């Protein structure tokens, strides 16, 4: 998989329909090198295509004055380039989750609000080929299902687009140097307590020494292939399995005999889909395997997953609904 430059990546994405050719487009820009390359490349490409552009910056407030300085930096860049700038400040308290997960969820919520207020056709993020490689490694280490192993999707159902997945981090830095685009450095990216930073700074360098510099591209290519497989599986599920499930609000049910007869991959995806409708977040692999075993057994059961989702088998039907007291 050959790396390409940021402007080439955007031109390809607009040309093949991965990015909408109508705007405005909302670019998520933190001030770091990847997102500043996205802002700079968009500032060069979008006007040629007559596509309106806006930048959204989300301040997590982690680093006090440095966070505020990041926002001012991005705003000043946008002012010089004539790009509309929008700022959101968010609460990233973890509430039982990692700070990384809390920040990611808060950031996308804030960007979605911006998109709706602007009437933007898409949210663009600057995830690169290196991010895709890191993501699939983390998914493997955490035992994620195919939805995790397929990594970062180029285009999500909620309108989030990632046009830089064929762009390497060295290509990003070369572009910034060539176009004299400044960027901010976030010291938290050096903290090895964050899993992604540990993979980036400890694991991937070891893999490159053993398997060569192509290891990042190979991992990203594997994630891309798995993503295509996932898309096909989802289309089959949507056509052949999901129509047999009865949906009532956040509750879903299906015939126990039908579900128990499914191949393991299909049954697990059906159970995950039912659980996500009920609870909004995926259940764990351990919980999924436990429910699968109960369904295969074919006897009545009751199982609660993560205090969020209730699975029940009664009178020949499997039902999944939010646990009592779940908002």
N, C-alpha and C positions, 0 to 999 in steps of 0.2 A: 504494500500500500504506500504510494508515493505521497509525501507531504506537499501541500500547495500553500500559496500565500493567502493572507486574509482577504484581499480584494478579489482574487480569483475565486475563492470559496464563496463569497457573496454573489458574484456574477453567476456562478454555476447554480447556486440555490435559487436565485431569481429566475434563471433560465429554465430549470427543470420543475418549477412549481413548488419546491420545498419551502420557499418564502413567498408570501402573497405580494403581488405586484401593485396592490393598492394600500394606501396608508390611512392614518399614520402608523408607523411602526414604533414600538417602545423598546429601546435597548436598555438592558439592565447593566449598569456601569458602577463598579465599586471604586474604581481608581487604580486597581492593580493592573499588571501588564496585559493580561488576556482581555479584560474588558475595555481597556483603553485602546487596544488594537481593534476591537470591535467598533468602538466609537469612531476612531479615525478612519477605518475602512468604510464604514457606513456614510460618514461625512463626505467621502470621495465618490462612492458609488451611487447612493440614493438620489442625489440631485440630478445625475445624468439620466436616471429613470423617472424623474419627477415624482418621487415617493416622499411624502412628508415624514419627518423623523423627530422623535422625542427621546430623551434620556431619563431613566428613572434611577435614583440612588436611594438605597435603604440604609439608614444609620441604625446599627444594632446597639450603639452606645456602650460597647465593651471597653473602649480604650479612652474614654473621656475626651480630652481636648484633641487627641490624635484622630478620633472618629469624626469630630466636628471639622477638623482640618481636611480630612478626606472629602467630606461633602463640599467644602468650599473649593477644593482643588478641582473636582469634577464640574462644579457649577461654573468656575472660571474658564475651563476648557470649552464648555458648551457656549458660553457667552462669546468667546473668540470665534467659534465656528458658526454662530448663529443658530444653535440647536436649542429647542425648548428643554428646560431642565425642571425636573419634578423630584421633590424630596419627601421621604416618609421616615418617621422614627418609630421603632417597634420595640415591644417588650419581648425579650428572649429568655425569660425565666424557664428553666428546663421542665419543671413539674414532672419529675420522675424519668425524664428522657435525657439524653446527652445534650450538651450545649450546642453541638453541631446540628443535631436533628431539630432542636427547638428553633435555632436561627434560620435553618432552611425553610421550615414551615412558615415562620413569621415573614420571611422575605418574600416567598411566593404569594402569600396572602396580600401583602402590601402592594406587590407588583400587579396582582389581579385587580385590586381596587383602582390603581392608576390607569390600567388598561380600560376598565369600564368607564372611568370618568372622561378619558380622552377619546373613547370610541376607537381605540387602536385595533388593528386587525391581527396583531401578533405581539408576543413578548419574545425578544431575542436575548439569549444568554451566550456567553463566550466560552462554553465548555469546549475543550480541545481534545485532540487524539490522546494526549497524555492523561487527561481526566478520564477518558473512556477506559484506558488501560488500568488506572488505579481503581476505578469502580468495579471492574470485573474481578480483580484480585480480592478486593474487600468482600465482594459477594461470595466468592469461593470460600474464603476464610471464615465467613459467618454462616455458611451453610444455607444460603438463600436459594429459593426455587428459581425456575426459569425467568420469572419476571425480574429478578435481581440480576441473574447471570447475563441477561440480554442488555444490561448496562443502560447507558444514557440514550434515550430515544431522540432521533433527529427532530421529530415533530410529535408533540403530545396532543391528546384529545382536547386539552384545555387551551390550545393555541400557543404554547411555549415552543419555540423553535431554536435549534442549535446548529447554526450554519458552519461552525468551525471544527466539526468532528473529524475532518480530514487534514486539519492544520496542526502541526507539531508545535510544541513549546519553543524549540529553537527557531522555528519559522516566525513565531510571534515576536520574539526578541529581535530578530533580524529586521522585521518590518518596522518595529518601533525605532530602531537605530536609523534605518534608511530614511524615515519620514520625520525624524526628530520629534517624536511624540513622547512627552514625559509620562511618568506613572508613579504611583505611590507604592511603597513596600510595607506590607502588613507583617509586623514582627510575630503575630500569632501563627503565621504559616511555618515558623521554625519550631513551634512547640510540639515535641514528640508525644505528648500526652494525647494529642488528637490522632486517631487511627490513620486518617488519610495522609497526614504529614509523615507518620512513621513509615507507611508504605512507600511514599514518594522519596523519602530521604534515606531509608535503610534497605528496604526490600528491592525496589527496582534497580538501584545501582548494583546490587549483588547479582541480580538476574542478567543485567547487561554484561557484566564481566564474564558470566558463564555462557550466555547464549548469544551475545553480540548486541549491537545497537538496535537491531531490528525487533527486539523483544517487545518494545512498546507498540510498534505498528502491528505485530502479530497478535498481541492481546486485543488491541482495538478491532482488528479484523475478525477475531473470534466473537467478540461482542456483537459486531455488526451481523455476522452470520446467525447468531442465536436470536438476534432481534427479528430477522426475517422469519426464522422458524416460529418464533412467538406470534408474529402477525398471522401466519398461516393457521396455527393452532387456534388462535382466537377467532378467526373467521369460521373454522369448522365448528367450534363450540357455539358460536352465535347462530349458526345455521341448523345444527343438529341436536344440541343439548339444551341450551337455554330456553327455547320455546316450550319445552316440556316442564319447565319450572313455573310454579304459580307465585306471583309477586303481589304482596299486599303492603304497600308503604315500604317500611324497612325490613319486613319479614318475607322470607322466601321458603317454599316447600316443594317437595317432589316425591314421587313414588319411591319407596324404599327399594323395591325389587329392581326398578330401572337404574337407580343410582348404584346399587351393589353390583350390577352387571357390567358397569363401565370399566374399561382398562384403568390401571392405576393413575396414569397421567391425566386422563379425562376426569376421573372422580375427584382427584385432588384439586384440579382447576375449578370444578363445579363447587366444591366445598369452600374454596378460597373466595370465589365470587359471591357466594351466599353470605359468608362471614363478613366480607368487606361491605356489602350492602347494609348489614345489620350493625356493624361496629365502626365502620369508617377507616379502620387500620388493619393491616394483615395480621392474622394469627401466627403464632410461632410454628416452626417446623415440627417440634415435639407435639404440640397440640393438634396439628393437622394429621400427623401419623396416628395419633390416638383416636381421633374421630374416624379416620378411614377404617381402622381396625374394628371399631364399634359398628360401622355401617356394614362391613363385610360379614360380621357375626350374624346379623339378621334378626336380633332380638331387641325389644324396647330398651331405650337408654335415655339418660339425661346427662349432658356434659356442658360445663361452662368453661369458655376459653377466655383467659385473661381478665376475668370479672367484667367482660364487656359483651360477650356473645353467648347465647344459650342454644345448644344443639339438642334436639329431642327427636326420638323415634317412637311414634305411637300410631296404632291403627293403620299400619302399612305405609306411613308417610314420614319422611325426614323433614323437619322444620328448623329454620334458623331465624332467631329474632334477637333484638337487643336484650341484654340482661336487665332484670328489674332494677330501676333506679338509674339506668344509663341515660344521660341527656340526649 
